[in-house]
Amino acid sequence: MTLLAIALAVVGAGGCALGAYLQHGAVTRESGGGTLAAGGMLRLLRTPRWLAGLVMFGAGTGLHVIAVLFAPLTVVQPVGVLALAITAALAARAAGARLRPGQIGAIAACMAGVGLFVTIAAGGAHGAAFAPGVEWRAGLLVAAGVLLGGATATIGRGRLRCLGYTVAAGSAFGYVPVLLKVTAFHLAAEGLSVATLLPAGAIVLAALSGGWFIQQAYASGPPDVVVAGLTVADPIVAVGVGLLFLGEGAALDPASALALLAAAGLAVAGVAALARQRSATLPPGSDPGAPAERPAPPEPAARPARELALSGGPAGRT
């Protein structure tokens, strides 16, 4: 079953990468390198390329979830990070360029950091009973991450704006598995009740807000930077909430905690390095996150000689 899970995770990573690539292209055309307005989002819902990307991304995510059912998370999650490498290859191919050594190193740092983070977290995690209202206390921390990312995107430009939106999206998406666990816990313990319906409604809200933020990130930067940021932020938020609020980190010793922080730092540094590398390799005018340059004013048309003569200009003087 492990080999089947790995195969599903590889195909799922390819689906997520292709979906991100297709949606990014549609969003960039719609936004013109600026913020994606509500009307533009509605038009994307009727754009075949964007819809195809949504289907591919959804299918890839579904395959990833199925793979988790057949193998441990420590096996599946690192394989899913292949979506970053595939997205970077697709973006480079579309631009008619090759990945530079610096970009490859940044991608490798992201993949290694996420793989180590998930492996260490899974090794020290264990199930625990949920305290009442823990999902809402965790939600405050997630909301802080969303607000921080949104504020950064609002005041930032270029890559900073792209990363801000990606952090907001990753915070929202990372909250979804936490709410799924809480909903399943309440459903098994109490059946259908208010305690079950409230987290279920929060899941829909988190998924929709994360989806909106990720479209804004596509409008602000290249797809591989967006996927890299999302690949890092999503598991860090989900695992971090599980360890801090759901009691899953009680068995984590200090050395493992430090290693966990180091792995997260490596992944975040990889995202930052990739953003810098992409800024350095994009030709002028091709960066969707850069502010648009104002066109130069047109040169004034030459006045006819007769008009100059009548107005007493140089042509009329003797």
C-alpha positions as CSV (number, residue, x, y, z in Angstrom):
1,M,0.0,0.0,0.0
2,T,2.9,2.4,0.6
3,L,4.0,2.2,-3.0
4,L,0.4,2.9,-4.1
5,A,0.3,5.9,-1.7
6,I,3.6,7.3,-3.1
7,A,2.3,6.9,-6.7
8,L,-1.0,8.7,-5.8
9,A,1.0,11.5,-4.1
10,V,3.3,11.9,-7.1
11,V,0.3,12.2,-9.5
12,G,-1.5,14.5,-7.0
13,A,1.6,16.7,-6.9
14,G,1.5,17.0,-10.7
15,G,-2.2,17.8,-10.6
16,C,-1.6,20.6,-8.0
17,A,1.3,22.0,-10.0
18,L,-0.6,22.0,-13.3
19,G,-3.6,23.5,-11.6
20,A,-1.5,26.3,-10.1
21,Y,0.1,27.0,-13.4
22,L,-3.2,27.2,-15.3
23,Q,-4.9,29.4,-12.7
24,H,-1.9,31.7,-12.5
25,G,-2.0,32.4,-16.2
26,A,-5.7,33.1,-16.2
27,V,-5.4,35.4,-13.1
28,T,-2.5,37.3,-14.5
29,R,-4.4,38.0,-17.8
30,E,-7.4,39.2,-15.8
31,S,-5.7,41.4,-13.3
32,G,-3.0,42.9,-15.6
33,G,-0.5,42.7,-12.8
34,G,-2.6,44.5,-10.2
35,T,-5.1,43.5,-7.5
36,L,-7.8,41.1,-8.6
37,A,-11.1,42.9,-8.2
38,A,-14.4,41.1,-7.3
39,G,-15.6,41.6,-10.9
40,G,-12.5,39.9,-12.2
41,M,-13.0,37.0,-9.8
42,L,-16.5,36.5,-11.2
43,R,-15.2,36.6,-14.7
44,L,-12.6,33.9,-13.8
45,L,-15.5,31.6,-12.9
46,R,-16.4,31.7,-16.6
47,T,-12.8,31.3,-17.9
48,P,-12.0,27.8,-19.2
49,R,-8.3,28.0,-18.3
50,W,-9.0,29.0,-14.7
51,L,-11.7,26.4,-14.3
52,A,-9.4,23.7,-15.7
53,G,-6.8,24.7,-13.2
54,L,-9.4,24.5,-10.4
55,V,-10.3,21.0,-11.5
56,M,-6.7,19.9,-11.7
57,F,-5.8,21.4,-8.3
58,G,-8.9,19.8,-6.7
59,A,-8.1,16.4,-8.2
60,G,-4.4,16.7,-7.0
61,T,-5.5,17.6,-3.5
62,G,-8.0,14.7,-3.5
63,L,-5.3,12.2,-4.5
64,H,-3.1,13.6,-1.8
65,V,-5.8,13.0,0.8
66,I,-6.4,9.4,-0.5
67,A,-2.7,8.8,-0.3
68,V,-2.6,9.7,3.4
69,L,-5.2,7.0,4.0
70,F,-2.8,4.3,2.7
71,A,0.6,5.5,4.2
72,P,1.9,7.6,7.0
73,L,1.9,11.4,6.7
74,T,5.7,11.3,7.0
75,V,5.8,9.4,3.7
76,V,3.1,11.3,1.8
77,Q,3.7,14.9,2.7
78,P,7.3,15.1,1.5
79,V,6.2,13.6,-1.8
80,G,3.5,16.2,-2.2
81,V,6.2,18.9,-2.0
82,L,7.1,17.8,-5.6
83,A,4.4,20.2,-6.7
84,L,6.8,23.0,-6.1
85,A,9.5,21.6,-8.3
86,I,7.0,20.8,-11.1
87,T,5.5,24.3,-10.9
88,A,8.9,25.9,-11.1
89,A,9.8,23.7,-14.2
90,L,6.5,24.7,-15.9
91,A,7.0,28.4,-15.2
92,A,10.6,28.2,-16.5
93,R,9.4,26.4,-19.7
94,A,6.7,28.9,-20.3
95,A,9.3,31.7,-20.0
96,G,11.7,29.9,-22.4
97,A,14.4,29.8,-19.6
98,R,16.1,27.3,-17.5
99,L,16.2,27.1,-13.7
100,R,19.3,28.7,-12.3
101,P,21.4,27.0,-9.6
102,G,20.2,29.5,-7.1
103,Q,16.6,28.7,-7.9
104,I,17.2,25.0,-7.7
105,G,19.0,25.4,-4.3
106,A,16.0,27.5,-3.0
107,I,13.5,24.8,-4.1
108,A,15.6,22.1,-2.5
109,A,15.7,24.0,0.8
110,C,11.9,24.4,0.7
111,M,11.4,20.7,0.0
112,A,14.0,19.5,2.6
113,G,12.6,21.9,5.3
114,V,9.0,20.8,4.8
115,G,10.0,17.1,4.7
116,L,12.0,17.4,7.9
117,F,9.4,19.5,9.6
118,V,6.6,16.9,8.9
119,T,8.8,14.0,9.8
120,I,9.9,15.4,13.2
121,A,6.4,16.6,14.0
122,A,4.9,13.2,13.2
123,G,7.5,11.4,15.3
124,G,6.7,13.4,18.4
125,A,3.0,13.8,18.0
126,H,0.2,11.7,19.6
127,G,-3.5,12.0,19.8
128,A,-5.2,13.8,22.7
129,A,-8.6,14.7,23.8
130,F,-9.8,18.2,22.7
131,A,-10.5,20.8,25.4
132,P,-13.8,22.7,25.0
133,G,-13.4,25.7,22.7
134,V,-9.8,24.9,21.7
135,E,-10.6,25.4,18.0
136,W,-11.6,29.0,18.6
137,R,-8.5,29.7,20.7
138,A,-6.5,28.3,17.8
139,G,-8.5,30.4,15.4
140,L,-7.3,33.6,17.1
141,L,-3.7,32.6,16.3
142,V,-4.7,31.7,12.7
143,A,-6.6,35.0,12.3
144,A,-3.5,36.9,13.5
145,G,-1.5,35.1,10.7
146,V,-4.2,36.0,8.1
147,L,-4.2,39.7,9.3
148,L,-0.4,39.9,9.3
149,G,-0.2,38.5,5.8
150,G,-3.0,40.7,4.5
151,A,-1.5,43.8,6.0
152,T,1.9,43.0,4.5
153,A,0.3,42.5,1.1
154,T,-1.6,45.8,1.4
155,I,1.4,47.9,2.2
156,G,3.9,45.9,0.1
157,R,4.7,45.7,-3.5
158,G,6.1,43.0,-5.9
159,R,7.4,39.9,-4.2
160,L,6.5,41.2,-0.7
161,R,2.8,41.6,-1.7
162,C,2.9,38.1,-3.2
163,L,4.4,36.5,-0.1
164,G,1.9,38.4,2.1
165,Y,-1.1,37.1,0.3
166,T,0.5,33.6,0.4
167,V,1.0,33.7,4.1
168,A,-2.6,34.7,4.6
169,A,-3.8,31.9,2.3
170,G,-1.5,29.3,4.0
171,S,-2.8,30.4,7.4
172,A,-6.4,29.9,6.3
173,F,-5.8,26.6,4.6
174,G,-3.7,25.3,7.5
175,Y,-6.7,25.9,9.8
176,V,-8.9,23.6,7.7
177,P,-7.4,20.2,8.8
178,V,-7.6,21.4,12.4
179,L,-11.3,22.1,12.0
180,L,-11.8,18.8,10.2
181,K,-10.3,17.0,13.2
182,V,-12.4,18.9,15.7
183,T,-15.6,18.4,13.6
184,A,-15.0,14.6,13.4
185,F,-14.3,14.5,17.2
186,H,-17.6,16.3,18.0
187,L,-19.5,14.3,15.4
188,A,-18.3,11.0,17.0
189,A,-18.9,12.1,20.5
190,E,-22.2,14.1,20.2
191,G,-23.6,13.4,16.7
192,L,-25.0,16.3,14.7
193,S,-25.2,19.4,17.0
194,V,-24.3,23.0,17.2
195,A,-20.7,22.0,18.3
196,T,-20.4,20.1,15.0
197,L,-22.1,22.7,12.7
198,L,-20.0,25.7,13.9
199,P,-16.6,24.2,13.0
200,A,-18.1,22.9,9.7
201,G,-19.2,26.5,8.8
202,A,-15.7,27.7,9.8
203,I,-14.2,25.2,7.4
204,V,-16.2,26.7,4.5
205,L,-15.2,30.3,5.5
206,A,-11.5,29.3,5.9
207,A,-11.5,27.6,2.5
208,L,-13.2,30.5,0.7
209,S,-10.9,33.1,2.3
210,G,-7.8,31.1,1.5
211,G,-8.9,30.6,-2.1
212,W,-9.4,34.4,-2.5
213,F,-6.0,35.2,-1.0
214,I,-4.3,32.6,-3.2
215,Q,-5.8,34.2,-6.3
216,Q,-4.5,37.6,-5.2
217,A,-1.1,36.0,-4.7
218,Y,-1.2,34.7,-8.3
219,A,-1.9,38.2,-9.5
220,S,1.1,39.5,-7.6
221,G,3.9,37.0,-8.4
222,P,5.0,33.9,-10.3
223,P,3.3,30.6,-9.6
224,D,6.4,28.8,-8.2
225,V,6.8,31.4,-5.5
226,V,3.1,31.2,-4.6
227,V,3.3,27.3,-4.4
228,A,6.5,27.5,-2.4
229,G,5.0,29.8,0.1
230,L,1.8,27.8,0.4
231,T,3.7,24.5,0.6
232,V,5.6,25.9,3.6
233,A,2.9,28.0,5.4
234,D,0.1,25.4,5.2
235,P,1.8,22.5,7.1
236,I,3.6,24.8,9.5
237,V,0.3,26.4,10.6
238,A,-1.6,23.0,10.7
239,V,1.2,21.2,12.7
240,G,1.9,24.2,14.9
241,V,-1.8,24.5,15.9
242,G,-1.9,20.8,16.6
243,L,1.2,20.9,18.8
244,L,0.3,24.1,20.7
245,F,-3.5,23.8,21.1
246,L,-4.5,20.2,20.5
247,G,-2.0,18.6,22.8
248,E,-0.3,16.7,20.1
249,G,3.2,17.8,21.1
250,A,3.3,16.6,24.7
251,A,5.8,13.9,23.8
252,L,8.1,16.3,21.9
253,D,11.4,16.7,23.7
254,P,13.4,19.9,23.7
255,A,15.9,18.6,21.1
256,S,13.1,17.7,18.7
257,A,11.4,21.1,19.3
258,L,14.6,22.9,18.3
259,A,15.0,20.6,15.2
260,L,11.4,21.4,14.3
261,L,12.1,25.2,14.5
262,A,15.3,24.7,12.4
263,A,13.4,22.8,9.7
264,A,10.7,25.5,9.6
265,G,13.4,28.1,9.3
266,L,15.1,26.2,6.5
267,A,11.8,26.0,4.6
268,V,11.0,29.7,5.1
269,A,14.5,30.7,4.0
270,G,14.0,28.7,0.9
271,V,10.9,30.6,0.0
272,A,12.5,33.9,0.6
273,A,15.5,32.9,-1.5
274,L,13.3,31.7,-4.3
275,A,11.4,35.0,-4.3
276,R,14.7,36.9,-4.6
277,Q,16.0,34.6,-7.4
278,R,12.8,35.0,-9.4
279,S,13.0,38.8,-9.0
280,A,16.5,38.7,-10.4
281,T,15.7,36.5,-13.4
282,L,12.5,38.2,-14.6
283,P,13.0,40.5,-17.6
284,P,11.8,44.1,-17.1
285,G,8.0,44.4,-17.5
286,S,7.3,40.7,-17.0
287,D,6.8,40.8,-13.3
288,P,3.1,40.6,-12.4
289,G,3.8,41.9,-8.9
290,A,5.8,45.0,-9.9
291,P,4.0,48.4,-10.1
292,A,3.1,49.3,-13.6
293,E,5.3,51.9,-15.3
294,R,3.6,55.0,-16.6
295,P,3.9,55.4,-20.3
296,A,6.0,58.2,-21.5
297,P,4.0,61.2,-22.7
298,P,3.7,61.5,-26.5
299,E,6.0,64.0,-28.3
300,P,4.2,67.2,-29.4
301,A,3.4,67.2,-33.0
302,A,5.4,69.6,-35.2
303,R,3.4,72.7,-36.1
304,P,3.0,73.4,-39.8
305,A,5.1,76.3,-41.2
306,R,2.0,78.3,-42.3
307,E,0.6,78.2,-38.7
308,L,4.0,79.3,-37.3
309,A,4.1,82.2,-39.8
310,L,0.6,83.4,-38.9
311,S,1.4,83.2,-35.2
312,G,4.6,85.2,-35.5
313,G,6.8,82.1,-34.9
314,P,10.3,81.5,-36.2
315,A,9.0,80.8,-39.7
316,G,7.2,84.2,-39.9
317,R,10.3,86.3,-38.8
318,T,12.6,87.8,-41.5
